[in-house]
């Protein structure tokens, strides 16, 4: 999705507005330095989970309806 090269990943990475995506966790587990910032992080883990639960079905539905726009 991002097309990041080894050179891109060799420096520090700032992930802006990534929300609850797994990019930071996956990159960090591979030894990369990633700092994430998102207004979502002002909420507790339980509040984030609740917000995801409340919007998940709609977001997945929208993504599936727009599937042909992503390659």
N, CA, C, O and CB atoms as a CASP TS submission, in Angstrom:
PFRMAT TS
TARGET T0000
AUTHOR 0000-0000-0000
METHOD Language model
MODEL 1
PARENT N/A
ATOM      1  N   UNK     1       0.816  -1.185   0.000  1.00  0.00           N
ATOM      2  CA  UNK     1       0.000   0.000   0.000  1.00  0.00           C
ATOM      3  C   UNK     1       0.865   1.258   0.000  1.00  0.00           C
ATOM      4  O   UNK     1       0.570   2.211  -0.721  1.00  0.00           O
ATOM      5  CB  UNK     1      -0.931  -0.007   1.196  1.00  0.00           C
ATOM      6  N   UNK     2       1.920   1.268   0.794  1.00  0.00           N
ATOM      7  CA  UNK     2       2.718   2.475   0.918  1.00  0.00           C
ATOM      8  C   UNK     2       3.898   2.496  -0.042  1.00  0.00           C
ATOM      9  O   UNK     2       4.362   3.573  -0.415  1.00  0.00           O
ATOM     10  CB  UNK     2       3.211   2.618   2.328  1.00  0.00           C
ATOM     11  N   UNK     3       4.385   1.355  -0.444  1.00  0.00           N
ATOM     12  CA  UNK     3       5.535   1.296  -1.332  1.00  0.00           C
ATOM     13  C   UNK     3       6.801   1.829  -0.677  1.00  0.00           C
ATOM     14  O   UNK     3       7.657   2.392  -1.359  1.00  0.00           O
ATOM     15  CB  UNK     3       5.251   2.069  -2.591  1.00  0.00           C
ATOM     16  N   UNK     4       6.934   1.661   0.627  1.00  0.00           N
ATOM     17  CA  UNK     4       8.107   2.157   1.321  1.00  0.00           C
ATOM     18  C   UNK     4       9.313   1.285   0.999  1.00  0.00           C
ATOM     19  O   UNK     4       9.223   0.057   0.995  1.00  0.00           O
ATOM     20  CB  UNK     4       7.862   2.201   2.834  1.00  0.00           C
ATOM     21  N   UNK     5      10.434   1.930   0.729  1.00  0.00           N
ATOM     22  CA  UNK     5      11.672   1.214   0.425  1.00  0.00           C
ATOM     23  C   UNK     5      12.454   0.973   1.707  1.00  0.00           C
ATOM     24  O   UNK     5      12.118   1.517   2.759  1.00  0.00           O
ATOM     25  CB  UNK     5      12.530   2.001  -0.594  1.00  0.00           C
ATOM     26  N   UNK     6      13.489   0.162   1.616  1.00  0.00           N
ATOM     27  CA  UNK     6      14.361  -0.074   2.767  1.00  0.00           C
ATOM     28  C   UNK     6      14.979   1.242   3.233  1.00  0.00           C
ATOM     29  O   UNK     6      15.164   1.451   4.432  1.00  0.00           O
ATOM     30  CB  UNK     6      15.469  -1.097   2.415  1.00  0.00           C
ATOM     31  N   UNK     7      15.298   2.128   2.292  1.00  0.00           N
ATOM     32  CA  UNK     7      15.842   3.444   2.651  1.00  0.00           C
ATOM     33  C   UNK     7      14.809   4.261   3.416  1.00  0.00           C
ATOM     34  O   UNK     7      15.135   4.902   4.415  1.00  0.00           O
ATOM     35  CB  UNK     7      16.293   4.207   1.389  1.00  0.00           C
ATOM     36  N   UNK     8      13.550   4.239   2.943  1.00  0.00           N
ATOM     37  CA  UNK     8      12.479   4.944   3.648  1.00  0.00           C
ATOM     38  C   UNK     8      12.368   4.462   5.086  1.00  0.00           C
ATOM     39  O   UNK     8      12.202   5.259   6.009  1.00  0.00           O
ATOM     40  CB  UNK     8      11.141   4.753   2.926  1.00  0.00           C
ATOM     41  N   UNK     9      12.461   3.175   5.262  1.00  0.00           N
ATOM     42  CA  UNK     9      12.268   2.576   6.580  1.00  0.00           C
ATOM     43  C   UNK     9      13.501   2.678   7.472  1.00  0.00           C
ATOM     44  O   UNK     9      13.435   2.342   8.655  1.00  0.00           O
ATOM     45  CB  UNK     9      11.880   1.132   6.426  1.00  0.00           C
ATOM     46  N   UNK    10      14.616   3.132   6.927  1.00  0.00           N
ATOM     47  CA  UNK    10      15.842   3.190   7.723  1.00  0.00           C
ATOM     48  C   UNK    10      15.887   4.393   8.662  1.00  0.00           C
ATOM     49  O   UNK    10      16.677   4.412   9.606  1.00  0.00           O
ATOM     50  CB  UNK    10      17.039   3.222   6.809  1.00  0.00           C
ATOM     51  N   UNK    11      15.056   5.385   8.414  1.00  0.00           N
ATOM     52  CA  UNK    11      15.018   6.563   9.274  1.00  0.00           C
ATOM     53  C   UNK    11      13.856   6.493  10.234  1.00  0.00           C
ATOM     54  O   UNK    11      13.179   5.471  10.350  1.00  0.00           O
ATOM     55  CB  UNK    11      14.931   7.832   8.444  1.00  0.00           C
ATOM     56  N   UNK    12      13.637   7.600  10.921  1.00  0.00           N
ATOM     57  CA  UNK    12      12.480   7.683  11.802  1.00  0.00           C
ATOM     58  C   UNK    12      11.247   7.987  10.967  1.00  0.00           C
ATOM     59  O   UNK    12      11.319   8.739   9.995  1.00  0.00           O
ATOM     60  CB  UNK    12      12.686   8.762  12.900  1.00  0.00           C
ATOM     61  N   UNK    13      10.115   7.403  11.344  1.00  0.00           N
ATOM     62  CA  UNK    13       8.872   7.538  10.589  1.00  0.00           C
ATOM     63  C   UNK    13       7.823   8.174  11.489  1.00  0.00           C
ATOM     64  O   UNK    13       7.645   7.769  12.637  1.00  0.00           O
ATOM     65  CB  UNK    13       8.382   6.157  10.053  1.00  0.00           C
ATOM     66  N   UNK    14       7.137   9.167  10.959  1.00  0.00           N
ATOM     67  CA  UNK    14       6.026   9.792  11.661  1.00  0.00           C
ATOM     68  C   UNK    14       4.738   9.342  10.987  1.00  0.00           C
ATOM     69  O   UNK    14       4.518   9.629   9.810  1.00  0.00           O
ATOM     70  CB  UNK    14       6.154  11.352  11.663  1.00  0.00           C
ATOM     71  N   UNK    15       3.897   8.649  11.715  1.00  0.00           N
ATOM     72  CA  UNK    15       2.610   8.157  11.218  1.00  0.00           C
ATOM     73  C   UNK    15       1.527   9.104  11.722  1.00  0.00           C
ATOM     74  O   UNK    15       1.169   9.079  12.899  1.00  0.00           O
ATOM     75  CB  UNK    15       2.335   6.673  11.684  1.00  0.00           C
ATOM     76  N   UNK    16       1.008   9.940  10.822  1.00  0.00           N
ATOM     77  CA  UNK    16      -0.008  10.928  11.200  1.00  0.00           C
ATOM     78  C   UNK    16      -1.394  10.439  10.838  1.00  0.00           C
ATOM     79  O   UNK    16      -1.637   9.986   9.720  1.00  0.00           O
ATOM     80  CB  UNK    16       0.264  12.273  10.523  1.00  0.00           C
ATOM     81  N   UNK    17      -2.295  10.536  11.794  1.00  0.00           N
ATOM     82  CA  UNK    17      -3.703  10.178  11.601  1.00  0.00           C
ATOM     83  C   UNK    17      -3.884   8.729  11.161  1.00  0.00           C
ATOM     84  O   UNK    17      -4.772   8.417  10.368  1.00  0.00           O
ATOM     85  CB  UNK    17      -4.333  11.100  10.577  1.00  0.00           C
ATOM     86  N   UNK    18      -3.038   7.853  11.680  1.00  0.00           N
ATOM     87  CA  UNK    18      -3.140   6.434  11.355  1.00  0.00           C
ATOM     88  C   UNK    18      -4.225   5.710  12.127  1.00  0.00           C
ATOM     89  O   UNK    18      -4.588   4.583  11.790  1.00  0.00           O
ATOM     90  CB  UNK    18      -1.835   5.767  11.608  1.00  0.00           C
ATOM     91  N   UNK    19      -4.749   6.362  13.173  1.00  0.00           N
ATOM     92  CA  UNK    19      -5.806   5.751  13.964  1.00  0.00           C
ATOM     93  C   UNK    19      -5.393   4.397  14.499  1.00  0.00           C
ATOM     94  O   UNK    19      -4.238   4.204  14.881  1.00  0.00           O
ATOM     95  CB  UNK    19      -7.065   5.616  13.143  1.00  0.00           C
ATOM     96  N   UNK    20      -6.322   3.458  14.529  1.00  0.00           N
ATOM     97  CA  UNK    20      -6.021   2.146  15.099  1.00  0.00           C
ATOM     98  C   UNK    20      -5.387   1.178  14.097  1.00  0.00           C
ATOM     99  O   UNK    20      -5.484  -0.038  14.264  1.00  0.00           O
ATOM    100  CB  UNK    20      -7.280   1.538  15.650  1.00  0.00           C
ATOM    101  N   UNK    21      -4.745   1.709  13.064  1.00  0.00           N
ATOM    102  CA  UNK    21      -4.088   0.855  12.071  1.00  0.00           C
ATOM    103  C   UNK    21      -2.908   0.116  12.695  1.00  0.00           C
ATOM    104  O   UNK    21      -2.433   0.490  13.768  1.00  0.00           O
ATOM    105  CB  UNK    21      -3.615   1.691  10.866  1.00  0.00           C
ATOM    106  N   UNK    22      -2.443  -0.917  12.032  1.00  0.00           N
ATOM    107  CA  UNK    22      -1.376  -1.751  12.582  1.00  0.00           C
ATOM    108  C   UNK    22       0.012  -1.363  12.076  1.00  0.00           C
ATOM    109  O   UNK    22       0.989  -2.038  12.400  1.00  0.00           O
ATOM    110  CB  UNK    22      -1.643  -3.194  12.253  1.00  0.00           C
ATOM    111  N   UNK    23       0.121  -0.288  11.288  1.00  0.00           N
ATOM    112  CA  UNK    23       1.422   0.060  10.704  1.00  0.00           C
ATOM    113  C   UNK    23       2.506   0.203  11.756  1.00  0.00           C
ATOM    114  O   UNK    23       3.573  -0.395  11.623  1.00  0.00           O
ATOM    115  CB  UNK    23       1.313   1.347   9.915  1.00  0.00           C
ATOM    116  N   UNK    24       2.257   0.981  12.797  1.00  0.00           N
ATOM    117  CA  UNK    24       3.268   1.206  13.824  1.00  0.00           C
ATOM    118  C   UNK    24       3.672  -0.117  14.480  1.00  0.00           C
ATOM    119  O   UNK    24       4.860  -0.411  14.612  1.00  0.00           O
ATOM    120  CB  UNK    24       2.746   2.192  14.886  1.00  0.00           C
ATOM    121  N   UNK    25       2.705  -0.891  14.879  1.00  0.00           N
ATOM    122  CA  UNK    25       3.008  -2.157  15.564  1.00  0.00           C
ATOM    123  C   UNK    25       3.815  -3.096  14.669  1.00  0.00           C
ATOM    124  O   UNK    25       4.776  -3.717  15.123  1.00  0.00           O
ATOM    125  CB  UNK    25       1.708  -2.849  16.007  1.00  0.00           C
ATOM    126  N   UNK    26       3.427  -3.199  13.410  1.00  0.00           N
ATOM    127  CA  UNK    26       4.136  -4.106  12.499  1.00  0.00           C
ATOM    128  C   UNK    26       5.543  -3.605  12.184  1.00  0.00           C
ATOM    129  O   UNK    26       6.494  -4.386  12.186  1.00  0.00           O
ATOM    130  CB  UNK    26       3.346  -4.276  11.200  1.00  0.00           C
ATOM    131  N   UNK    27       5.682  -2.304  11.913  1.00  0.00           N
ATOM    132  CA  UNK    27       7.004  -1.746  11.618  1.00  0.00           C
ATOM    133  C   UNK    27       7.904  -1.823  12.844  1.00  0.00           C
ATOM    134  O   UNK    27       9.077  -2.180  12.735  1.00  0.00           O
ATOM    135  CB  UNK    27       6.883  -0.287  11.139  1.00  0.00           C
ATOM    136  N   UNK    28       7.360  -1.490  14.010  1.00  0.00           N
ATOM    137  CA  UNK    28       8.149  -1.539  15.237  1.00  0.00           C
ATOM    138  C   UNK    28       8.621  -2.953  15.538  1.00  0.00           C
ATOM    139  O   UNK    28       9.744  -3.149  16.000  1.00  0.00           O
ATOM    140  CB  UNK    28       7.340  -1.001  16.408  1.00  0.00           C
ATOM    141  N   UNK    29       7.774  -3.934  15.279  1.00  0.00           N
ATOM    142  CA  UNK    29       8.165  -5.328  15.540  1.00  0.00           C
ATOM    143  C   UNK    29       9.293  -5.787  14.622  1.00  0.00           C
ATOM    144  O   UNK    29       9.959  -6.786  14.892  1.00  0.00           O
ATOM    145  CB  UNK    29       6.962  -6.253  15.374  1.00  0.00           C
ATOM    146  N   UNK    30       9.500  -5.045  13.531  1.00  0.00           N
ATOM    147  CA  UNK    30      10.589  -5.349  12.597  1.00  0.00           C
ATOM    148  C   UNK    30      11.818  -4.470  12.855  1.00  0.00           C
ATOM    149  O   UNK    30      12.771  -4.469  12.077  1.00  0.00           O
ATOM    150  CB  UNK    30      10.110  -5.164  11.152  1.00  0.00           C
ATOM    151  N   UNK    31      11.773  -3.724  13.963  1.00  0.00           N
ATOM    152  CA  UNK    31      12.921  -2.934  14.374  1.00  0.00           C
ATOM    153  C   UNK    31      12.954  -1.505  13.853  1.00  0.00           C
ATOM    154  O   UNK    31      13.962  -0.819  14.024  1.00  0.00           O
ATOM    155  CB  UNK    31      14.138  -3.613  13.947  1.00  0.00           C
ATOM    156  N   UNK    32      11.884  -1.037  13.225  1.00  0.00           N
ATOM    157  CA  UNK    32      11.838   0.336  12.712  1.00  0.00           C
ATOM    158  C   UNK    32      11.340   1.277  13.803  1.00  0.00           C
ATOM    159  O   UNK    32      10.612   0.864  14.706  1.00  0.00           O
ATOM    160  CB  UNK    32      10.927   0.430  11.459  1.00  0.00           C
ATOM    161  N   UNK    33      11.739   2.545  13.713  1.00  0.00           N
ATOM    162  CA  UNK    33      11.344   3.561  14.690  1.00  0.00           C
ATOM    163  C   UNK    33      10.165   4.344  14.119  1.00  0.00           C
ATOM    164  O   UNK    33      10.313   5.089  13.150  1.00  0.00           O
ATOM    165  CB  UNK    33      12.540   4.517  15.036  1.00  0.00           C
ATOM    166  N   UNK    34       8.990   4.168  14.731  1.00  0.00           N
ATOM    167  CA  UNK    34       7.767   4.826  14.269  1.00  0.00           C
ATOM    168  C   UNK    34       7.114   5.543  15.447  1.00  0.00           C
ATOM    169  O   UNK    34       6.953   4.975  16.527  1.00  0.00           O
ATOM    170  CB  UNK    34       6.781   3.796  13.633  1.00  0.00           C
ATOM    171  N   UNK    35       6.747   6.781  15.222  1.00  0.00           N
ATOM    172  CA  UNK    35       5.980   7.548  16.197  1.00  0.00           C
ATOM    173  C   UNK    35       4.639   7.865  15.554  1.00  0.00           C
ATOM    174  O   UNK    35       4.591   8.421  14.456  1.00  0.00           O
ATOM    175  CB  UNK    35       6.737   8.860  16.641  1.00  0.00           C
ATOM    176  N   UNK    36       3.554   7.517  16.227  1.00  0.00           N
ATOM    177  CA  UNK    36       2.215   7.764  15.705  1.00  0.00           C
ATOM    178  C   UNK    36       1.543   8.884  16.483  1.00  0.00           C
ATOM    179  O   UNK    36       1.688   8.995  17.700  1.00  0.00           O
ATOM    180  CB  UNK    36       1.365   6.487  15.766  1.00  0.00           C
ATOM    181  N   UNK    37       0.808   9.707  15.754  1.00  0.00           N
ATOM    182  CA  UNK    37       0.009  10.739  16.407  1.00  0.00           C
ATOM    183  C   UNK    37      -1.352  10.782  15.722  1.00  0.00           C
ATOM    184  O   UNK    37      -1.456  10.700  14.499  1.00  0.00           O
ATOM    185  CB  UNK    37       0.718  12.138  16.349  1.00  0.00           C
ATOM    186  N   UNK    38      -2.374  10.912  16.531  1.00  0.00           N
ATOM    187  CA  UNK    38      -3.733  10.949  16.011  1.00  0.00           C
ATOM    188  C   UNK    38      -4.626  11.490  17.123  1.00  0.00           C
ATOM    189  O   UNK    38      -4.459  11.118  18.284  1.00  0.00           O
ATOM    190  CB  UNK    38      -4.210   9.526  15.523  1.00  0.00           C
ATOM    191  N   UNK    39      -5.568  12.361  16.782  1.00  0.00           N
ATOM    192  CA  UNK    39      -6.482  12.866  17.819  1.00  0.00           C
ATOM    193  C   UNK    39      -7.223  11.731  18.534  1.00  0.00           C
ATOM    194  O   UNK    39      -7.675  11.899  19.667  1.00  0.00           O
ATOM    195  CB  UNK    39      -7.497  13.833  17.198  1.00  0.00           C
ATOM    196  N   UNK    40      -7.344  10.600  17.882  1.00  0.00           N
ATOM    197  CA  UNK    40      -8.021   9.442  18.472  1.00  0.00           C
ATOM    198  C   UNK    40      -7.355   9.004  19.774  1.00  0.00           C
ATOM    199  O   UNK    40      -8.013   8.470  20.667  1.00  0.00           O
ATOM    200  CB  UNK    40      -8.037   8.279  17.480  1.00  0.00           C
ATOM    201  N   UNK    41      -6.039   9.235  19.876  1.00  0.00           N
ATOM    202  CA  UNK    41      -5.302   8.751  21.036  1.00  0.00           C
ATOM    203  C   UNK    41      -5.626   9.506  22.318  1.00  0.00           C
ATOM    204  O   UNK    41      -5.110   9.158  23.380  1.00  0.00           O
ATOM    205  CB  UNK    41      -3.836   8.837  20.768  1.00  0.00           C
ATOM    206  N   UNK    42      -6.458  10.522  22.242  1.00  0.00           N
ATOM    207  CA  UNK    42      -6.878  11.199  23.484  1.00  0.00           C
ATOM    208  C   UNK    42      -7.866  10.331  24.260  1.00  0.00           C
ATOM    209  O   UNK    42      -8.125  10.576  25.439  1.00  0.00           O
ATOM    210  CB  UNK    42      -7.516  12.579  23.167  1.00  0.00           C
ATOM    211  N   UNK    43      -8.418   9.313  23.591  1.00  0.00           N
ATOM    212  CA  UNK    43      -9.386   8.419  24.226  1.00  0.00           C
ATOM    213  C   UNK    43      -8.672   7.224  24.856  1.00  0.00           C
ATOM    214  O   UNK    43      -7.570   6.862  24.444  1.00  0.00           O
ATOM    215  CB  UNK    43     -10.436   7.937  23.200  1.00  0.00           C
ATOM    216  N   UNK    44      -9.300   6.625  25.845  1.00  0.00           N
ATOM    217  CA  UNK    44      -8.758   5.419  26.471  1.00  0.00           C
ATOM    218  C   UNK    44      -8.919   4.240  25.510  1.00  0.00           C
ATOM    219  O   UNK    44      -9.643   4.329  24.519  1.00  0.00           O
ATOM    220  CB  UNK    44      -9.469   5.127  27.833  1.00  0.00           C
ATOM    221  N   UNK    45      -8.244   3.149  25.812  1.00  0.00           N
ATOM    222  CA  UNK    45      -8.350   1.952  24.978  1.00  0.00           C
ATOM    223  C   UNK    45      -9.794   1.470  24.895  1.00  0.00           C
ATOM    224  O   UNK    45     -10.247   1.063  23.825  1.00  0.00           O
ATOM    225  CB  UNK    45      -7.453   0.836  25.527  1.00  0.00           C
ATOM    226  N   UNK    46     -10.520   1.509  26.005  1.00  0.00           N
ATOM    227  CA  UNK    46     -11.926   1.080  26.001  1.00  0.00           C
ATOM    228  C   UNK    46     -12.787   1.998  25.131  1.00  0.00           C
ATOM    229  O   UNK    46     -13.669   1.530  24.412  1.00  0.00           O
ATOM    230  CB  UNK    46     -12.478   1.050  27.437  1.00  0.00           C
ATOM    231  N   UNK    47     -12.526   3.310  25.200  1.00  0.00           N
ATOM    232  CA  UNK    47     -13.286   4.252  24.374  1.00  0.00           C
ATOM    233  C   UNK    47     -12.990   4.049  22.888  1.00  0.00           C
ATOM    234  O   UNK    47     -13.895   4.116  22.057  1.00  0.00           O
ATOM    235  CB  UNK    47     -12.965   5.698  24.781  1.00  0.00           C
ATOM    236  N   UNK    48     -11.722   3.802  22.556  1.00  0.00           N
ATOM    237  CA  UNK    48     -11.351   3.539  21.159  1.00  0.00           C
ATOM    238  C   UNK    48     -12.040   2.278  20.675  1.00  0.00           C
ATOM    239  O   UNK    48     -12.593   2.248  19.576  1.00  0.00           O
ATOM    240  CB  UNK    48      -9.817   3.407  21.005  1.00  0.00           C
ATOM    241  N   UNK    49     -12.007   1.240  21.494  1.00  0.00           N
ATOM    242  CA  UNK    49     -12.658  -0.021  21.125  1.00  0.00           C
ATOM    243  C   UNK    49     -14.144   0.186  20.877  1.00  0.00           C
ATOM    244  O   UNK    49     -14.702  -0.362  19.926  1.00  0.00           O
ATOM    245  CB  UNK    49     -12.452  -1.075  22.220  1.00  0.00           C
ATOM    246  N   UNK    50     -14.777   0.967  21.722  1.00  0.00           N
ATOM    247  CA  UNK    50     -16.204   1.250  21.561  1.00  0.00           C
ATOM    248  C   UNK    50     -16.481   2.005  20.267  1.00  0.00           C
ATOM    249  O   UNK    50     -17.451   1.713  19.568  1.00  0.00           O
ATOM    250  CB  UNK    50     -16.721   2.052  22.751  1.00  0.00           C
ATOM    251  N   UNK    51     -15.622   2.983  19.949  1.00  0.00           N
ATOM    252  CA  UNK    51     -15.792   3.762  18.722  1.00  0.00           C
ATOM    253  C   UNK    51     -15.611   2.868  17.489  1.00  0.00           C
ATOM    254  O   UNK    51     -16.342   3.006  16.508  1.00  0.00           O
ATOM    255  CB  UNK    51     -14.788   4.939  18.685  1.00  0.00           C
ATOM    256  N   UNK    52     -14.648   1.965  17.540  1.00  0.00           N
ATOM    257  CA  UNK    52     -14.436   1.034  16.425  1.00  0.00           C
ATOM    258  C   UNK    52     -15.656   0.137  16.273  1.00  0.00           C
ATOM    259  O   UNK    52     -16.146  -0.074  15.164  1.00  0.00           O
ATOM    260  CB  UNK    52     -13.156   0.178  16.646  1.00  0.00           C
ATOM    261  N   UNK    53     -16.144  -0.390  17.393  1.00  0.00           N
ATOM    262  CA  UNK    53     -17.323  -1.250  17.349  1.00  0.00           C
ATOM    263  C   UNK    53     -18.536  -0.562  16.753  1.00  0.00           C
ATOM    264  O   UNK    53     -19.334  -1.184  16.053  1.00  0.00           O
ATOM    265  CB  UNK    53     -17.653  -1.732  18.727  1.00  0.00           C
ATOM    266  N   UNK    54     -18.669   0.722  17.034  1.00  0.00           N
ATOM    267  CA  UNK    54     -19.831   1.482  16.564  1.00  0.00           C
ATOM    268  C   UNK    54     -19.753   1.802  15.071  1.00  0.00           C
ATOM    269  O   UNK    54     -20.785   2.036  14.441  1.00  0.00           O
ATOM    270  CB  UNK    54     -19.960   2.773  17.355  1.00  0.00           C
ATOM    271  N   UNK    55     -18.554   1.818  14.496  1.00  0.00           N
ATOM    272  CA  UNK    55     -18.414   2.230  13.091  1.00  0.00           C
ATOM    273  C   UNK    55     -17.878   1.142  12.167  1.00  0.00           C
ATOM    274  O   UNK    55     -17.856   1.327  10.950  1.00  0.00           O
ATOM    275  CB  UNK    55     -17.511   3.417  13.010  1.00  0.00           C
ATOM    276  N   UNK    56     -17.454   0.028  12.713  1.00  0.00           N
ATOM    277  CA  UNK    56     -16.779  -1.017  11.937  1.00  0.00           C
ATOM    278  C   UNK    56     -17.585  -1.481  10.725  1.00  0.00           C
ATOM    279  O   UNK    56     -17.072  -1.491   9.606  1.00  0.00           O
ATOM    280  CB  UNK    56     -16.489  -2.202  12.826  1.00  0.00           C
ATOM    281  N   UNK    57     -18.823  -1.859  10.939  1.00  0.00           N
ATOM    282  CA  UNK    57     -19.630  -2.403   9.835  1.00  0.00           C
ATOM    283  C   UNK    57     -19.776  -1.402   8.699  1.00  0.00           C
ATOM    284  O   UNK    57     -19.683  -1.774   7.529  1.00  0.00           O
ATOM    285  CB  UNK    57     -21.014  -2.812  10.340  1.00  0.00           C
ATOM    286  N   UNK    58     -20.003  -0.136   9.031  1.00  0.00           N
ATOM    287  CA  UNK    58     -20.156   0.888   7.995  1.00  0.00           C
ATOM    288  C   UNK    58     -18.847   1.108   7.238  1.00  0.00           C
ATOM    289  O   UNK    58     -18.858   1.255   6.016  1.00  0.00           O
ATOM    290  CB  UNK    58     -20.631   2.207   8.615  1.00  0.00           C
ATOM    291  N   UNK    59     -17.738   1.131   7.944  1.00  0.00           N
ATOM    292  CA  UNK    59     -16.447   1.340   7.294  1.00  0.00           C
ATOM    293  C   UNK    59     -16.128   0.178   6.363  1.00  0.00           C
ATOM    294  O   UNK    59     -15.683   0.399   5.237  1.00  0.00           O
ATOM    295  CB  UNK    59     -15.334   1.508   8.340  1.00  0.00           C
ATOM    296  N   UNK    60     -16.344  -1.046   6.807  1.00  0.00           N
ATOM    297  CA  UNK    60     -16.097  -2.207   5.956  1.00  0.00           C
ATOM    298  C   UNK    60     -17.014  -2.186   4.741  1.00  0.00           C
ATOM    299  O   UNK    60     -16.582  -2.479   3.626  1.00  0.00           O
ATOM    300  CB  UNK    60     -16.292  -3.507   6.748  1.00  0.00           C
ATOM    301  N   UNK    61     -18.267  -1.845   4.955  1.00  0.00           N
ATOM    302  CA  UNK    61     -19.220  -1.752   3.845  1.00  0.00           C
ATOM    303  C   UNK    61     -18.767  -0.712   2.816  1.00  0.00           C
ATOM    304  O   UNK    61     -18.809  -0.966   1.612  1.00  0.00           O
ATOM    305  CB  UNK    61     -20.623  -1.397   4.372  1.00  0.00           C
ATOM    306  N   UNK    62     -18.338   0.452   3.292  1.00  0.00           N
ATOM    307  CA  UNK    62     -17.859   1.497   2.382  1.00  0.00           C
ATOM    308  C   UNK    62     -16.611   1.038   1.626  1.00  0.00           C
ATOM    309  O   UNK    62     -16.484   1.300   0.430  1.00  0.00           O
ATOM    310  CB  UNK    62     -17.558   2.789   3.161  1.00  0.00           C
ATOM    311  N   UNK    63     -15.708   0.371   2.295  1.00  0.00           N
ATOM    312  CA  UNK    63     -14.493  -0.119   1.644  1.00  0.00           C
ATOM    313  C   UNK    63     -14.823  -1.156   0.584  1.00  0.00           C
ATOM    314  O   UNK    63     -14.257  -1.131  -0.509  1.00  0.00           O
ATOM    315  CB  UNK    63     -13.532  -0.713   2.676  1.00  0.00           C
ATOM    316  N   UNK    64     -15.730  -2.062   0.897  1.00  0.00           N
ATOM    317  CA  UNK    64     -16.123  -3.080  -0.073  1.00  0.00           C
ATOM    318  C   UNK    64     -16.814  -2.448  -1.276  1.00  0.00           C
ATOM    319  O   UNK    64     -16.601  -2.888  -2.406  1.00  0.00           O
ATOM    320  CB  UNK    64     -17.043  -4.116   0.582  1.00  0.00           C
ATOM    321  N   UNK    65     -17.630  -1.435  -1.056  1.00  0.00           N
ATOM    322  CA  UNK    65     -18.330  -0.758  -2.147  1.00  0.00           C
ATOM    323  C   UNK    65     -17.342   0.012  -3.040  1.00  0.00           C
ATOM    324  O   UNK    65     -17.627   0.258  -4.212  1.00  0.00           O
ATOM    325  CB  UNK    65     -19.400   0.202  -1.579  1.00  0.00           C
ATOM    326  N   UNK    66     -16.204   0.384  -2.493  1.00  0.00           N
ATOM    327  CA  UNK    66     -15.214   1.164  -3.248  1.00  0.00           C
ATOM    328  C   UNK    66     -14.007   0.332  -3.664  1.00  0.00           C
ATOM    329  O   UNK    66     -12.992   0.876  -4.100  1.00  0.00           O
ATOM    330  CB  UNK    66     -14.750   2.348  -2.423  1.00  0.00           C
ATOM    331  N   UNK    67     -14.116  -0.958  -3.533  1.00  0.00           N
ATOM    332  CA  UNK    67     -13.000  -1.878  -3.787  1.00  0.00           C
ATOM    333  C   UNK    67     -12.302  -1.626  -5.114  1.00  0.00           C
ATOM    334  O   UNK    67     -11.077  -1.715  -5.194  1.00  0.00           O
ATOM    335  CB  UNK    67     -13.491  -3.296  -3.753  1.00  0.00           C
ATOM    336  N   UNK    68     -13.063  -1.314  -6.152  1.00  0.00           N
ATOM    337  CA  UNK    68     -12.475  -1.133  -7.481  1.00  0.00           C
ATOM    338  C   UNK    68     -11.648   0.140  -7.595  1.00  0.00           C
ATOM    339  O   UNK    68     -10.939   0.315  -8.586  1.00  0.00           O
ATOM    340  CB  UNK    68     -13.564  -1.117  -8.523  1.00  0.00           C
ATOM    341  N   UNK    69     -11.714   1.033  -6.612  1.00  0.00           N
ATOM    342  CA  UNK    69     -10.951   2.276  -6.642  1.00  0.00           C
ATOM    343  C   UNK    69      -9.543   2.102  -6.090  1.00  0.00           C
ATOM    344  O   UNK    69      -8.727   3.020  -6.178  1.00  0.00           O
ATOM    345  CB  UNK    69     -11.675   3.347  -5.861  1.00  0.00           C
ATOM    346  N   UNK    70      -9.247   0.937  -5.523  1.00  0.00           N
ATOM    347  CA  UNK    70      -7.953   0.676  -4.925  1.00  0.00           C
ATOM    348  C   UNK    70      -7.273  -0.465  -5.652  1.00  0.00           C
ATOM    349  O   UNK    70      -7.895  -1.484  -5.950  1.00  0.00           O
ATOM    350  CB  UNK    70      -8.094   0.360  -3.436  1.00  0.00           C
ATOM    351  N   UNK    71      -6.000  -0.291  -5.935  1.00  0.00           N
ATOM    352  CA  UNK    71      -5.275  -1.377  -6.625  1.00  0.00           C
ATOM    353  C   UNK    71      -3.964  -1.644  -5.964  1.00  0.00           C
ATOM    354  O   UNK    71      -3.219  -2.520  -6.403  1.00  0.00           O
ATOM    355  CB  UNK    71      -5.045  -1.043  -8.092  1.00  0.00           C
TER
END
